[in-house]
């Protein structure tokens, strides 16, 4: 049996790797730690640069990432090339 796009698609669905044992527990602990750290931040005590860094960090996690648009090649000529011998 040869390799085709159909057999490759099926092979990609199968995983020989098992599920992690502690993924849920670790994620819960990280979430709890993150929430407690965010709650302990006194925004009024931060200076302007610290507030900007915090805003940049938070926006990177809250705003959706823009979809990359493909560039369309332009068909315009800016100059003519003339070879002189």
Buried (B, 14 or more C-beta within 10 A) or exposed (E): EEEEEEEEEEEEEEEEEEEEEEEEEEEEEEEEEEEEEEEEEEEEEEEEEEEEEBEEEEEEEEEEEEEEEEEEEEEEEEEEEEEEE
